[in-house]
Amino acid sequence: MTPAQVFLVAAIGGITGAFGLAAFVGLALAVHAGADRLHQVLEDRKAHRAAARDDLATCQAIHALPTTNHPIEPGN
């Protein structure tokens, strides 16, 4: 092979390596962003469940009070 051909093959290999590295970094960032979003969604869901559980406990405690001077709404 001539020196020009060797240089051309090396340049093609270098450009391909650079594109491969860029694709790897892009894929890694996409996976990281997806995992971070999934973690945030799960944390929000956990907080929502805890708030709903606390609200239910509060409603049950209020309903269990022995007060009779307030009407109970229909449907409860």
N, CA, C and O atoms as a GROMACS GRO file, in nm:
protein
  304
    1MET      N    1   0.085  -0.118   0.000
    1MET     CA    2   0.000   0.000   0.000
    1MET      C    3   0.089   0.124   0.000
    1MET      O    4   0.198   0.126   0.056
    2THR      N    5   0.039   0.223  -0.064
    2THR     CA    6   0.113   0.348  -0.068
    2THR      C    7   0.089   0.425   0.061
    2THR      O    8  -0.008   0.398   0.133
    3PRO      N    9   0.175   0.520   0.092
    3PRO     CA   10   0.154   0.600   0.212
    3PRO      C   11   0.020   0.674   0.212
    3PRO      O   12  -0.039   0.694   0.318
    4ALA      N   13  -0.028   0.714   0.098
    4ALA     CA   14  -0.156   0.784   0.091
    4ALA      C   15  -0.270   0.690   0.127
    4ALA      O   16  -0.365   0.729   0.195
    5GLN      N   17  -0.259   0.565   0.081
    5GLN     CA   18  -0.364   0.468   0.114
    5GLN      C   19  -0.364   0.436   0.264
    5GLN      O   20  -0.470   0.424   0.325
    6VAL      N   21  -0.245   0.423   0.321
    6VAL     CA   22  -0.234   0.397   0.465
    6VAL      C   23  -0.295   0.514   0.543
    6VAL      O   24  -0.368   0.494   0.640
    7PHE      N   25  -0.264   0.635   0.500
    7PHE     CA   26  -0.318   0.753   0.566
    7PHE      C   27  -0.471   0.755   0.555
    7PHE      O   28  -0.540   0.788   0.651
    8LEU      N   29  -0.523   0.721   0.437
    8LEU     CA   30  -0.667   0.721   0.416
    8LEU      C   31  -0.736   0.617   0.505
    8LEU      O   32  -0.839   0.646   0.565
    9VAL      N   33  -0.679   0.498   0.514
    9VAL     CA   34  -0.737   0.393   0.600
    9VAL      C   35  -0.732   0.437   0.746
    9VAL      O   36  -0.828   0.416   0.820
   10ALA      N   37  -0.621   0.496   0.788
   10ALA     CA   38  -0.609   0.544   0.927
   10ALA      C   39  -0.709   0.656   0.954
   10ALA      O   40  -0.768   0.661   1.062
   11ALA      N   41  -0.728   0.745   0.858
   11ALA     CA   42  -0.824   0.856   0.877
   11ALA      C   43  -0.966   0.802   0.887
   11ALA      O   44  -1.044   0.847   0.971
   12ILE      N   45  -0.999   0.706   0.802
   12ILE     CA   46  -1.133   0.646   0.809
   12ILE      C   47  -1.152   0.577   0.943
   12ILE      O   48  -1.259   0.589   1.003
   13GLY      N   49  -1.052   0.505   0.990
   13GLY     CA   50  -1.060   0.439   1.120
   13GLY      C   51  -1.075   0.539   1.234
   13GLY      O   52  -1.151   0.516   1.328
   14GLY      N   53  -1.004   0.649   1.226
   14GLY     CA   54  -1.013   0.752   1.330
   14GLY      C   55  -1.149   0.818   1.333
   14GLY      O   56  -1.206   0.842   1.440
   15ILE      N   57  -1.201   0.849   1.215
   15ILE     CA   58  -1.334   0.912   1.209
   15ILE      C   59  -1.440   0.814   1.259
   15ILE      O   60  -1.532   0.852   1.331
   16THR      N   61  -1.427   0.687   1.220
   16THR     CA   62  -1.522   0.586   1.266
   16THR      C   63  -1.516   0.571   1.418
   16THR      O   64  -1.619   0.559   1.484
   17GLY      N   65  -1.396   0.572   1.472
   17GLY     CA   66  -1.380   0.563   1.618
   17GLY      C   67  -1.442   0.683   1.689
   17GLY      O   68  -1.504   0.668   1.794
   18ALA      N   69  -1.425   0.800   1.631
   18ALA     CA   70  -1.483   0.921   1.692
   18ALA      C   71  -1.635   0.914   1.689
   18ALA      O   72  -1.701   0.947   1.788
   19PHE      N   73  -1.691   0.871   1.576
   19PHE     CA   74  -1.836   0.856   1.568
   19PHE      C   75  -1.887   0.749   1.664
   19PHE      O   76  -1.992   0.766   1.727
   20GLY      N   77  -1.813   0.641   1.676
   20GLY     CA   78  -1.851   0.535   1.770
   20GLY      C   79  -1.850   0.585   1.914
   20GLY      O   80  -1.940   0.554   1.992
   21LEU      N   81  -1.748   0.662   1.948
   21LEU     CA   82  -1.741   0.718   2.084
   21LEU      C   83  -1.856   0.816   2.109
   21LEU      O   84  -1.915   0.815   2.216
   22ALA      N   85  -1.886   0.898   2.010
   22ALA     CA   86  -1.998   0.993   2.025
   22ALA      C   87  -2.130   0.918   2.041
   22ALA      O   88  -2.215   0.957   2.121
   23ALA      N   89  -2.148   0.811   1.964
   23ALA     CA   90  -2.270   0.732   1.976
   23ALA      C   91  -2.279   0.666   2.113
   23ALA      O   92  -2.387   0.660   2.172
   24PHE      N   93  -2.167   0.615   2.163
   24PHE     CA   94  -2.166   0.553   2.295
   24PHE      C   95  -2.200   0.654   2.404
   24PHE      O   96  -2.280   0.624   2.493
   25VAL      N   97  -2.143   0.772   2.397
   25VAL     CA   98  -2.170   0.876   2.497
   25VAL      C   99  -2.318   0.918   2.488
   25VAL      O  100  -2.383   0.936   2.591
   26GLY      N  101  -2.369   0.933   2.368
   26GLY     CA  102  -2.510   0.969   2.351
   26GLY      C  103  -2.603   0.863   2.407
   26GLY      O  104  -2.702   0.895   2.474
   27LEU      N  105  -2.572   0.738   2.381
   27LEU     CA  106  -2.654   0.630   2.434
   27LEU      C  107  -2.646   0.624   2.586
   27LEU      O  108  -2.746   0.602   2.654
   28ALA      N  109  -2.527   0.644   2.640
   28ALA     CA  110  -2.511   0.644   2.785
   28ALA      C  111  -2.591   0.758   2.849
   28ALA      O  112  -2.653   0.739   2.953
   29LEU      N  113  -2.589   0.874   2.787
   29LEU     CA  114  -2.667   0.987   2.840
   29LEU      C  115  -2.817   0.959   2.832
   29LEU      O  116  -2.892   0.996   2.922
   30ALA      N  117  -2.861   0.895   2.724
   30ALA     CA  118  -3.003   0.863   2.710
   30ALA      C  119  -3.046   0.761   2.816
   30ALA      O  120  -3.153   0.774   2.875
   31VAL      N  121  -2.964   0.661   2.840
   31VAL     CA  122  -2.996   0.561   2.942
   31VAL      C  123  -2.998   0.626   3.080
   31VAL      O  124  -3.085   0.596   3.162
   32HIS      N  125  -2.902   0.712   3.106
   32HIS     CA  126  -2.897   0.780   3.235
   32HIS      C  127  -3.019   0.868   3.255
   32HIS      O  128  -3.078   0.869   3.363
   33ALA      N  129  -3.058   0.942   3.152
   33ALA     CA  130  -3.177   1.028   3.162
   33ALA      C  131  -3.303   0.944   3.184
   33ALA      O  132  -3.389   0.982   3.263
   34GLY      N  133  -3.313   0.833   3.115
   34GLY     CA  134  -3.429   0.745   3.133
   34GLY      C  135  -3.435   0.686   3.273
   34GLY      O  136  -3.542   0.681   3.334
   35ALA      N  137  -3.321   0.642   3.323
   35ALA     CA  138  -3.317   0.586   3.458
   35ALA      C  139  -3.348   0.694   3.562
   35ALA      O  140  -3.416   0.667   3.661
   36ASP      N  141  -3.298   0.814   3.540
   36ASP     CA  142  -3.326   0.924   3.634
   36ASP      C  143  -3.474   0.958   3.633
   36ASP      O  144  -3.532   0.984   3.739
   37ARG      N  145  -3.535   0.960   3.516
   37ARG     CA  146  -3.679   0.989   3.506
   37ARG      C  147  -3.762   0.880   3.574
   37ARG      O  148  -3.859   0.909   3.644
   38LEU      N  149  -3.723   0.754   3.552
   38LEU     CA  150  -3.793   0.644   3.615
   38LEU      C  151  -3.783   0.653   3.768
   38LEU      O  152  -3.882   0.631   3.838
   39HIS      N  153  -3.665   0.686   3.818
   39HIS     CA  154  -3.646   0.701   3.962
   39HIS      C  155  -3.734   0.814   4.016
   39HIS      O  156  -3.795   0.800   4.122
   40GLN      N  157  -3.740   0.926   3.943
   40GLN     CA  158  -3.822   1.039   3.988
   40GLN      C  159  -3.970   1.002   3.989
   40GLN      O  160  -4.042   1.038   4.082
   41VAL      N  161  -4.016   0.930   3.887
   41VAL     CA  162  -4.156   0.889   3.881
   41VAL      C  163  -4.189   0.796   3.998
   41VAL      O  164  -4.295   0.809   4.060
   42LEU      N  165  -4.099   0.704   4.028
   42LEU     CA  166  -4.124   0.611   4.138
   42LEU      C  167  -4.124   0.683   4.273
   42LEU      O  168  -4.204   0.650   4.361
   43GLU      N  169  -4.036   0.780   4.290
   43GLU     CA  170  -4.035   0.858   4.414
   43GLU      C  171  -4.163   0.941   4.428
   43GLU      O  172  -4.220   0.949   4.537
   44ASP      N  173  -4.208   1.001   4.318
   44ASP     CA  174  -4.333   1.078   4.322
   44ASP      C  175  -4.451   0.988   4.356
   44ASP      O  176  -4.539   1.025   4.434
   45ARG      N  177  -4.453   0.869   4.297
   45ARG     CA  178  -4.562   0.775   4.325
   45ARG      C  179  -4.560   0.732   4.471
   45ARG      O  180  -4.665   0.719   4.534
   46LYS      N  181  -4.441   0.708   4.524
   46LYS     CA  182  -4.428   0.668   4.664
   46LYS      C  183  -4.477   0.780   4.756
   46LYS      O  184  -4.546   0.754   4.855
   47ALA      N  185  -4.442   0.905   4.724
   47ALA     CA  186  -4.488   1.018   4.806
   47ALA      C  187  -4.639   1.034   4.795
   47ALA      O  188  -4.705   1.065   4.895
   48HIS      N  189  -4.694   1.014   4.677
   48HIS     CA  190  -4.839   1.025   4.659
   48HIS      C  191  -4.912   0.918   4.739
   48HIS      O  192  -5.015   0.946   4.801
   49ARG      N  193  -4.859   0.795   4.739
   49ARG     CA  194  -4.922   0.687   4.817
   49ARG      C  195  -4.916   0.718   4.966
   49ARG      O  196  -5.013   0.694   5.038
   50ALA      N  197  -4.804   0.772   5.013
   50ALA     CA  198  -4.792   0.806   5.155
   50ALA      C  199  -4.891   0.916   5.192
   50ALA      O  200  -4.953   0.911   5.298
   51ALA      N  201  -4.906   1.016   5.105
   51ALA     CA  202  -5.001   1.125   5.132
   51ALA      C  203  -5.144   1.072   5.133
   51ALA      O  204  -5.225   1.111   5.217
   52ALA      N  205  -5.175   0.983   5.041
   52ALA     CA  206  -5.310   0.926   5.037
   52ALA      C  207  -5.337   0.841   5.160
   52ALA      O  208  -5.448   0.842   5.214
   53ARG      N  209  -5.236   0.768   5.206
   53ARG     CA  210  -5.251   0.687   5.326
   53ARG      C  211  -5.273   0.776   5.448
   53ARG      O  212  -5.356   0.745   5.534
   54ASP      N  213  -5.200   0.886   5.456
   54ASP     CA  214  -5.218   0.979   5.567
   54ASP      C  215  -5.356   1.045   5.562
   54ASP      O  216  -5.421   1.062   5.665
   55ASP      N  217  -5.400   1.080   5.442
   55ASP     CA  218  -5.533   1.140   5.428
   55ASP      C  219  -5.642   1.041   5.470
   55ASP      O  220  -5.738   1.079   5.536
   56LEU      N  221  -5.626   0.916   5.431
   56LEU     CA  222  -5.725   0.815   5.468
   56LEU      C  223  -5.727   0.797   5.620
   56LEU      O  224  -5.834   0.785   5.680
   57ALA      N  225  -5.610   0.794   5.681
   57ALA     CA  226  -5.604   0.778   5.827
   57ALA      C  227  -5.670   0.898   5.896
   57ALA      O  228  -5.739   0.881   5.996
   58THR      N  229  -5.650   1.016   5.844
   58THR     CA  230  -5.711   1.136   5.901
   58THR      C  231  -5.864   1.129   5.886
   58THR      O  232  -5.937   1.159   5.981
   59CYS      N  233  -5.911   1.091   5.770
   59CYS     CA  234  -6.056   1.081   5.747
   59CYS      C  235  -6.118   0.975   5.838
   59CYS      O  236  -6.227   0.995   5.892
   60GLN      N  237  -6.050   0.864   5.854
   60GLN     CA  238  -6.102   0.759   5.941
   60GLN      C  239  -6.103   0.804   6.087
   60GLN      O  240  -6.196   0.772   6.161
   61ALA      N  241  -6.001   0.879   6.128
   61ALA     CA  242  -5.998   0.930   6.266
   61ALA      C  243  -6.110   1.030   6.290
   61ALA      O  244  -6.172   1.030   6.396
   62ILE      N  245  -6.135   1.116   6.192
   62ILE     CA  246  -6.242   1.214   6.207
   62ILE      C  247  -6.377   1.143   6.210
   62ILE      O  248  -6.464   1.178   6.290
   63HIS      N  249  -6.394   1.045   6.126
   63HIS     CA  250  -6.519   0.972   6.120
   63HIS      C  251  -6.544   0.893   6.250
   63HIS      O  252  -6.659   0.870   6.287
   64ALA      N  253  -6.438   0.852   6.317
   64ALA     CA  254  -6.452   0.774   6.440
   64ALA      C  255  -6.479   0.861   6.562
   64ALA      O  256  -6.508   0.807   6.669
   65LEU      N  257  -6.470   0.992   6.549
   65LEU     CA  258  -6.498   1.080   6.663
   65LEU      C  259  -6.644   1.065   6.705
   65LEU      O  260  -6.731   1.046   6.620
   66PRO      N  261  -6.670   1.073   6.834
   66PRO     CA  262  -6.807   1.051   6.882
   66PRO      C  263  -6.895   1.176   6.875
   66PRO      O  264  -6.988   1.190   6.954
   67THR      N  265  -6.869   1.263   6.783
   67THR     CA  266  -6.952   1.384   6.772
   67THR      C  267  -7.080   1.352   6.699
   67THR      O  268  -7.083   1.272   6.606
   68THR      N  269  -7.188   1.418   6.742
   68THR     CA  270  -7.319   1.396   6.678
   68THR      C  271  -7.383   1.525   6.632
   68THR      O  272  -7.496   1.523   6.583
   69ASN      N  273  -7.314   1.638   6.648
   69ASN     CA  274  -7.376   1.764   6.613
   69ASN      C  275  -7.349   1.806   6.469
   69ASN      O  276  -7.378   1.920   6.432
   70HIS      N  277  -7.296   1.718   6.388
   70HIS     CA  278  -7.277   1.749   6.247
   70HIS      C  279  -7.333   1.634   6.164
   70HIS      O  280  -7.315   1.518   6.198
   71PRO      N  281  -7.398   1.668   6.056
   71PRO     CA  282  -7.456   1.562   5.974
   71PRO      C  283  -7.346   1.491   5.894
   71PRO      O  284  -7.246   1.552   5.856
   72ILE      N  285  -7.367   1.365   5.868
   72ILE     CA  286  -7.276   1.290   5.781
   72ILE      C  287  -7.329   1.307   5.640
   72ILE      O  288  -7.448   1.288   5.614
   73GLU      N  289  -7.242   1.344   5.551
   73GLU     CA  290  -7.285   1.367   5.412
   73GLU      C  291  -7.334   1.237   5.351
   73GLU      O  292  -7.282   1.130   5.381
   74PRO      N  293  -7.433   1.247   5.266
   74PRO     CA  294  -7.481   1.127   5.198
   74PRO      C  295  -7.370   1.067   5.111
   74PRO      O  296  -7.294   1.139   5.047
   75GLY      N  297  -7.363   0.939   5.110
   75GLY     CA  298  -7.263   0.870   5.030
   75GLY      C  299  -7.136   0.839   5.106
   75GLY      O  300  -7.047   0.776   5.049
   76ASN      N  301  -7.123   0.880   5.228
   76ASN     CA  302  -7.001   0.850   5.307
   76ASN      C  303  -7.029   0.742   5.408
   76ASN      O  304  -6.940   0.703   5.483
   0.00000   0.00000   0.00000
